Amino acid sequence: MAIDLRSDTVTLPSPRMREAMARAEVGDDVFGEDPTINALEALVAERTGKDAALFVASGTMGNLSSLLAHAQRGQEVILGDESHIYHYEAGGASALGGLVFHPVATRDDGVMPAAAIAAALRPRADWLAPPGVICLENTHNRCSGAVMSPDDFAAIGELARANRLPVHLDGARLFNASVAMGLPLRAWTDHVTSVQVCLSKGLAAPVGSLVAGPRDFVARARRVRKMLGGGMRQAGVLAAAGLVALEEMVDRLAEDHANARWLASGLARLPGVVLDANRAVTNIVVFGLAAGLDSAAFVNALRQEGVLIIDLGRGRLRAVTHYGITADDCRAALAACERTLARMTPGPRLGTESANHVR
Ligand SMILES: Cc1ncc(COP(=O)(O)O)c(C=O)c1O
């Protein structure tokens, strides 16, 4: 079987999740009558320190419902130029909500500094699109799973309050940040208005995310969810897996982080790989290849070796560790990378410099 490092979204539900799904008590969630969903929403509201939470089909639906609940047509969404919402959510907030994306430069360490956000806030004028919401992402997918610090969040929270703006956190992998830093979710969520957390990534549930925030915000997000076709009726069968994810799958993320760190330090030593291993602090390893080595060809050749990774474009490759990937799998994957690179890198020739100069 392939060693699939493309994403933690490929995780399969655990046997305990399947049992819980089979036994789940359910009801009509559009009427608010699914006890399993209600329990999951209450648990996430408590963990994030918010009034209420809402179960949605996906991270994308959670982010979109949140943005449409926060901002009005013609208002700007201030967000990172490397963020998932900007790159990979089909422009939904613009297409469906009439919101305008205002991307802000993201540092390599995944941080969008408060000063950069402050500079992006346009003054009130008839000819300018006013800011409607600020979006953050933690951990940061395209920036090697970087963790943004609670202090950075506090500074942005203060800026937002001073400007009477809501802050939405795309916390698809906020549990990874929490485990990596040994801090509760509230270390970050106390500084934002709303948060979206995914159950279907490293926590290995088959489906689902939650949006949490103030009661009136969640009521608006619930209405948007319905509008988007996301009122799922007896979806307690899915929420049951989510409850197991929260009870049993959070602490084990430390194993994924250790595997990612090991893989990153091994990759960093391979000739032809460009990688700062210190960047890998959670479960995502982003790396490049030295000039002259073709990323797409590397991904294809690695696939022939039974190892799957993703090409993020602009010369960046991504490998993600997760439930179902063992330390042995990481060893096998690293060996496959080494063999593949050795085939792609011309060997040393007599009288010429070693090909290792591409290190
Ligand atoms: C940071 C981030 N936000 C949001 C999403 C969207 O989640 P979903 O695939 O459930 O729509 C993803 C998915 O990988 C993600 O990495």
PDBQT file of the ligand as one rigid body, heavy atoms in Angstrom, charges set to zero:
ROOT
HETATM    1  C1  LIG A 401      -6.004  25.546   6.816  1.00  0.00    +0.000 C 
HETATM    2  C2  LIG A 401      -7.216  24.920   6.195  1.00  0.00    +0.000 A 
HETATM    3  N1  LIG A 401      -8.390  25.539   6.285  1.00  0.00    +0.000 NA
HETATM    4  C3  LIG A 401      -9.512  25.024   5.756  1.00  0.00    +0.000 A 
HETATM    5  C4  LIG A 401      -9.488  23.813   5.078  1.00  0.00    +0.000 A 
HETATM    6  C5  LIG A 401     -10.734  23.319   4.444  1.00  0.00    +0.000 C 
HETATM    7  O1  LIG A 401     -11.229  22.151   4.979  1.00  0.00    +0.000 OA
HETATM    8  P1  LIG A 401     -12.178  21.189   4.128  1.00  0.00    +0.000 P 
HETATM    9  O2  LIG A 401     -11.292  20.430   3.215  1.00  0.00    +0.000 OA
HETATM   10  O3  LIG A 401     -12.836  20.350   5.171  1.00  0.00    +0.000 OA
HETATM   11  O4  LIG A 401     -13.154  22.043   3.401  1.00  0.00    +0.000 OA
HETATM   12  C6  LIG A 401      -8.278  23.122   4.959  1.00  0.00    +0.000 A 
HETATM   13  C7  LIG A 401      -8.235  21.833   4.239  1.00  0.00    +0.000 C 
HETATM   14  O5  LIG A 401      -7.205  21.219   4.065  1.00  0.00    +0.000 OA
HETATM   15  C8  LIG A 401      -7.109  23.694   5.520  1.00  0.00    +0.000 A 
HETATM   16  O6  LIG A 401      -5.909  23.107   5.421  1.00  0.00    +0.000 OA
ENDROOT
TORSDOF 0
